[in-house]
């Protein structure tokens, strides 16, 4: 995809959704961090169903520590990998409470040092919570970037690095959410909705339906 096509690609995504954001529900940075950790290999819908009840009583790390791991499990037991995620959430909550006075740190190094927080989760927090122009590459973005020719790469880090180079600066802040939503609802894994896709004219997917 040419640089001109990439700009038109994002112009169209912006025309469809002017200010995209995450579909995870949260009220503060801590709740967002917990939700993102829970969302690994799970749908936002399933996470929101669990956190609707959880966040009614857990607002800050101290609340989670009072709740305890077993009670947390009772809230998130329908989410994949819930036991390991519960351990991560309890461990990171303790660190946030003890080391950061209950707040979420805002540097990549500090975020990635937290249990259960890898590069993708750190990128989500830096972008959505702290307004940095980072791009967290999940399965949706990886698929869209490769299928459309936007930023092809053999692994998520390669795609992230390529996107950071080729996405026009004026679109980089929201690129993460535009691409996720496009992959989730239009450029689907098994049955991409090419005939309904508004950016198909710039897409190089050889099997697209025009």
C-alpha positions in Angstrom: 0.0 0.0 0.0 1.4 3.4 -1.0 1.8 6.3 1.5 -1.0 8.1 -0.3 -3.3 5.1 0.0 -2.5 4.8 3.7 -3.6 8.4 4.2 -6.8 7.9 2.3 -7.3 4.6 4.3 -7.2 6.4 7.6 -9.2 9.4 6.3 -12.0 7.0 5.5 -11.8 5.2 8.9 -12.0 8.6 10.6 -14.9 9.6 8.5 -16.8 6.5 9.8 -15.8 7.0 13.4 -14.4 10.4 14.3 -13.3 9.6 17.9 -12.9 5.9 18.4 -12.1 4.3 21.8 -12.0 1.0 23.6 -15.1 -1.0 24.0 -14.0 -2.1 27.5 -16.0 -0.5 30.3 -14.1 1.3 33.1 -14.2 4.4 35.2 -10.5 5.0 36.0 -7.0 4.0 35.0 -6.8 1.1 37.5 -10.1 -0.4 36.3 -8.9 -0.1 32.7 -5.7 -1.9 33.5 -7.6 -4.7 35.2 -10.0 -5.0 32.2 -7.1 -5.1 29.7 -5.3 -7.8 31.6 -8.6 -9.8 31.8 -9.2 -9.3 28.0 -6.2 -11.3 26.9 -7.5 -14.2 24.8 -11.1 -13.1 25.7 -13.7 -10.9 24.1 -14.4 -7.4 25.4 -18.1 -8.5 25.8 -17.2 -11.3 28.2 -14.9 -9.0 30.2 -17.5 -6.3 30.4 -20.0 -8.8 31.7 -17.6 -9.8 34.5 -16.4 -6.3 35.4 -19.9 -4.8 35.5 -20.3 -6.6 38.9 -16.7 -6.5 39.9 -16.2 -2.8 39.4 -19.3 -2.0 41.4 -17.3 -2.8 44.5 -13.7 -2.6 43.3 -12.6 0.9 42.3 -8.9 1.1 43.4 -6.2 -1.5 44.2 -6.9 -1.4 47.9 -10.5 -2.6 47.1 -9.1 -5.6 45.2 -6.8 -6.6 48.0 -9.7 -6.5 50.4 -11.8 -8.6 48.0 -9.2 -11.3 47.7 -8.3 -13.8 45.0 -11.1 -16.4 45.6 -13.8 -13.8 45.5 -12.2 -12.2 42.4 -12.3 -15.7 40.7 -16.0 -15.9 41.4 -16.5 -12.7 39.3 -14.3 -13.7 36.4 -14.7 -17.5 36.2 -16.4 -17.3 32.8 -13.4 -15.6 31.2 -10.6 -17.7 29.7 -7.5 -18.3 31.8 -9.3 -16.8 34.8 -7.1 -18.4 37.5 -3.9 -17.1 36.1 -5.5 -13.7 35.4 -6.7 -13.6 39.0 -3.2 -14.2 40.3 -1.9 -11.4 38.0 -4.6 -9.0 39.1 -4.0 -9.6 42.7 -0.2 -9.3 42.4 -0.3 -6.1 40.3 -2.8 -4.6 42.7 -0.5 -5.2 45.6 2.4 -3.6 43.8 0.3 -0.6 42.8 -0.9 -0.1 46.3 2.5 -0.5 48.0 4.9 1.0 45.4 2.7 3.6 43.7 0.2 4.6 46.4 -2.7 3.1 44.5 -2.0 4.8 41.2 -1.1 3.3 37.8 2.4 4.3 36.6 2.6 5.9 33.2 5.9 4.7 31.8 6.4 1.7 29.6 9.1 0.3 31.8 7.0 0.5 35.0 3.9 -0.9 33.3 5.7 -3.9 31.8 7.2 -4.7 35.1 3.8 -5.4 36.5 2.5 -9.0 36.6 0.4 -9.9 33.6 1.4 -6.7 31.7 3.2 -7.2 28.5 4.0 -4.9 25.6 0.5 -5.0 24.2 -1.2 -4.1 27.5 1.3 -1.4 28.2 0.6 0.1 24.7 -3.1 0.1 25.4 -2.6 1.9 28.7 -0.2 4.4 27.3 -2.6 5.2 24.5 -6.0 5.0 26.1 -5.2 6.1 29.6 -2.4 8.5 29.0 -2.9 9.8 25.5 0.3 8.6 23.9 0.3 7.7 20.2 1.1 4.0 20.7 -0.3 1.1 18.8 -1.1 -2.1 20.5 -1.2 -4.9 18.0 -3.7 -7.6 18.8 -5.1 -10.4 16.5 -7.4 -7.9 14.8 -4.8 -5.4 14.0 -2.3 -8.0 13.0 -4.8 -9.4 10.5 -5.9 -6.0 9.1 -2.3 -4.8 8.7 -1.3 -7.9 6.8 -4.5 -8.6 4.8 -4.9 -5.0 3.5 -1.2 -4.4 2.9 -1.2 -1.5 5.3 1.8 -2.8 7.4 2.6 -6.4 6.7 4.8 -8.3 9.1 5.5 -11.8 10.3 4.8 -11.2 14.0 3.1 -8.6 16.1 6.2 -6.7 17.0 7.1 -6.4 13.3 3.6 -5.1 12.5 3.8 -2.6 15.4 7.1 -1.3 14.2 5.9 -1.0 10.7 2.7 0.8 11.7 4.7 3.3 13.8 6.6 4.2 10.6 3.8 4.2 8.0 0.8 5.6 9.8 0.5 9.3 9.2 1.3 11.3 12.3 -2.1 13.0 12.4 -3.8 9.6 12.6 -1.5 7.7 14.9 -3.2 8.6 18.2 -6.4 6.9 17.1 -5.0 4.3 14.7 -5.1 1.6 17.4 -8.8 1.8 17.9 -9.7 2.4 14.3 -7.9 -0.8 13.2 -9.3 -2.9 16.1 -12.9 -1.9 15.3 -12.4 -2.4 11.6 -11.0 -5.9 12.2 -13.7 -6.8 14.7 -16.7 -5.7 12.7 -15.7 -5.5 9.0 -12.4 -7.2 8.2 -13.3 -10.4 10.1 -11.0 -13.4 10.2 -13.2 -16.0 8.4 -15.7 -13.9 6.4 -14.4 -10.4 5.8 -17.2 -8.1 4.8 -15.5 -6.7 1.7 -18.7 -5.6 -0.1 -19.5 -3.4 2.9 -15.9 -2.2 3.5 -15.4 1.5 2.9 -11.6 1.2 2.6 -11.6 -1.7 0.1 -10.4 0.5 -2.7 -7.0 0.9 -1.0 -6.8 -2.7 0.2 -4.6 -5.2 -1.6 -6.2 -8.4 -0.3 -6.2 -10.6 -3.4 -9.5 -12.4 -2.4 -11.5 -9.4 -1.6 -15.0 -9.1 -3.1 -15.5 -5.9 -4.9 
